[in-house]
Structures are given as C-alpha cells and as structure tokens.
Amino acid sequence: MSDTRKTPDPASLSLKGRGGSATQTPATPGADFSRVRGSVDSTEEPARGADFGSVSSSVESTEAVLDERSHTVAKGENLSRISKQYYGSANHWKDIFEANRDLLDDPDMIQPGQVLRIPPRSGDRSDD
C-alpha cells in the first residue's frame, strides 16, 4: 500500500495558537538597533595606574679601578718579573701582591695558570 497523504504546504500553515489568532509583524529591511544602550557595572575598585615615582637605578661595582689589567702566571715567573713587565721596575711587586691578597698568601708562592690583577701604577710612587 502506498501512502496517499500529502505534505502540507508551509505557506498554508496557520500561526494560530489555542487562545486566538497570531498577528504578523510587517517585514522590515533591517533591524534598528539605534536605541540599544549597554553598560557594565562592577563592585570591583577601579585599577590604579602603576606608580613608578619611587623607582631608581644605579650601577655599582666591586671593581676598584676601571683600567685594571690581568696577567696569567707562566711557569718560572715571579712577582718581580711581572712587575718589571708592566711597570718597568721590579720594585712594584708589592702592589701586585696587595691587589691579589684574596688569591695569594705568600708572594713567593704564585702558581702557573693563576690570573692576577695588575693594578694601575700609582703616580706618586718612585722607582726605588
């Protein structure tokens, strides 16, 4: 057996409900949102901008002198020879020793491979 019922045409369907007839709104070319307003309310306190008023900067160094040099000890060297190389006089070995007290306990016990600070020569010392 074949089904002889026809599917109803959507245009012929009624929008009537139980309590009366439905009214149709005339078609408009586009929605009008010109009277729509929006807002957001919050209980949160407004955020303050960052306060950088107390920020300061500085550069500090533990380096006493900027033009200080270094020397890597070679086999057979001593502080007098290193002093002669950098200062032109062997008499300034104590300056090198004092600048390296954190590395050296005895001025006669320097080791090859040690890196020594060579302080700038004082202008008021004589080559005695």
Salt bridges, closest charged atoms under 4 A:
ASP3 OD1 - ARG5 NE 3.27
GLU77 OE1 - HIS71 NE2 2.82
ASP95 OD2 - HIS92 ND1 3.35
ASP95 OD1 - ARG125 NH1 3.08
GLU98 OE2 - ARG101 NH1 3.93
ASP102 OD1 - ARG117 NH2 2.50
ASP127 OD1 - HIS92 NE2 2.80
ASP127 OD1 - ARG121 NH2 2.77
